[in-house]
Amino acid sequence: MNLTDFTNIKDKKTISINLKDYLGKDCNVFSGRNSGTHLRNILKLNNLDNQENIIVEFNVSDKIYSINSGFFLNLFGNSIRKLGKKEFENKYLFIGENTVVIKRMKSYINDAL
């Protein structure tokens, strides 16, 4: 796992993941269900879902032009359904410069339910 930060916040640990580190060469878009599943496995999100003391921040840089719904839902869909919307939003945070992509990602959460 390519983690950029691991800190303590009020008895919880925060893991920061920079999504641009997982873009392919000369690529600025995350797409495809298989790619979402592949990254889910790389990041071991099933394990992170079960760790109540972990918060995960996904940094969405301006180098990322788009994240399509199929990719997002295969990356996060199981977590959303397992944790529920509110718990998912408290555990998995989307931060960074690209507020347009972040807003779109947040809109996909309801699609998983």
Secondary structure by P-SEA (a helix, b strand, c coil): cccccccccccbbbbbbcccccccccccccccaaaaaaaaaaaaaaaaaacccbbbbbbbccccccccaaaaaaacaaaaaaccaaaaaaccccccccaaaaaaaaaaccccc
